[in-house]
């Protein structure tokens, strides 16, 4: 039996999870906190949740129909966005404000950038930021928890949110348990605030469920919560109690488990997720402590969403068989050094060639001059023919005779010179003396010419023979 092998591109190992199953699990994890919000704030909270979810689903379907794209509302991503937005607004928010926020989240923050998986920021948080900027008064009006919360054995807390009390306090920090709700009331949800951020306990239960199901990893939530505790410890007067209290109030748990873990807008590596979580925790505490707004979760996560590409760039793992960032940097450095060495070598070679080019030119010049000087001698030597013994003797006699005559002429001239010198240098020579001197010079010249001709005569005679 022949084996048939099919060649295909990666991935070769596929998960059984779908977008719909992932979104459904997140909705299930949010249901306890959402239902508790409805229980605490009543029918108004339910209306806000329904309006937000329906608007999100309808907005996505209409937008995709207009653009002639496949309608993907069945993947539940739009419904999850609407639910997350509803949990981030006050239960007293008017219905039209919820509609505007939900439509903005789906159309502007999600679909305009390409739909699911292409949004660079969390759509629900982007919509919340727009609503806070546009209608800050309505977004800052909080309902008190109703007394029906005593079903858990605790009296409901009335008054503003704990974060609002801390922000309004000038100077020191308000006392927990008197000016602020107790830690346990804040933990279980007997406090005022947004629909989904009141019960830290139920949000943690849902977050643990997501980690257990493998929908999210522990890296972002743990890094976010731990860094928030550490930075709050330093910024809230080194108080462990206040540091712990800051974790269970506001939307920190909602942001840590559900908002900051959005797949499209968070880092892909574990190292990047930890960096992302630490940055979000730092920004959250800084905004709470020094910002004009009492809550900083939304803006801190949005800022880290924008920083995600940079975090991924510096924390991405090396693919199997690929080159690591460190190796790439070393190779780039080595290439630069090679190029630098090559340039230096070219310069040295150019200098050497230039020096060698000047030296041959000088050598050729010297050779040319030497050749010019030797050329007449060579021509003379080549012109001369071998002489016989008689010719050499005749030439020698002529040279001796010419030499004697030259010496005699020089001697005669030397004898006449002292006579002229005997007279004082100051006295001018007479006409006769000048004539005698001139005759002696002419005579000596003639004798020298005669001796030179006599010396050339034997050579000419030998050539004639």
Secondary structure, 3 states (H helix, E strand, C coil): CCCCCCCCCCCCCCCCCCHHHHHHHHHHHHHHHHHHHHHHHCHHHHHHHHHHHHHHHHHHHHHHHHCCCCCCHHHCHHHHHHHHHHCCCECCCCHHHHHHHHHHHHHHCCHHHCCCCCCCCCHHHHHHHHHHHHCHHHHCCCCCCCHHHHHHCCCCCCCCCHHHHHHHCCCCCCCECCCECCHHHHHHCCCCCECCCCCHHHHHHHHHHHHHHCCCCHHHHHHHHHHHHHHHHHHCCCCHHHHHHHHHCCCHHHHHHHHCCCCCCCCCCHHHHHHHHHHHHHHHHHHHHHCCCCCCHHHHHHHHHHHHHHHHHHHCCCCCCCCCHHHHHHHHHHHHHHHHHHHHHHHHHHHHHHHHHHHHHHHHHHHHHHHHHHHHHHHHHHHCCCCCHHHHHHHHHHHHHHHHHHHHHHHHHHHHHHHHHHCCCCCCCCHHHHHHHHHHHHHHHHHHHHHHHHHHHHHHHHHHC
